[in-house]
Amino acid sequence: MAEEININESFPDFQDSHDFHPHITLARISYVNDKKVFLKKIKEINVKKIISKIESFILYKSTLTKTGSVYEKVFTFMSIN
């Protein structure tokens, strides 16, 4: 799993005008009343670091629509071990 994934090689039909940046979306915020207060509270969150064996993970395509996000399963990656 430590290998870098080349999206263009793995999915030749996948076309995107943006550079791919691997990430995990924990939440989507559509509106913030006070951005300074929100950012202060986010920075105060203490996330416990864990180590865990990952046997697989799924790549999803997320499309934001007027009624909310639509998630489409693209591919499941399995661990080699």
Number of C-alpha atoms within 10 A of each C-alpha: 13 5 5 6 10 9 12 12 9 10 11 8 9 10 9 8 5 6 6 10 6 7 6 6 6 5 6 7 5 6 7 10 7 8 10 10 10 11 11 10 10 10 8 8 8 7 6 5 6 5 5 6 6 10 11 11 12 11 12 13 13 12 10 10 8 5 6 9 12 11 12 11 10 12 13 11 11 12 12 7 6
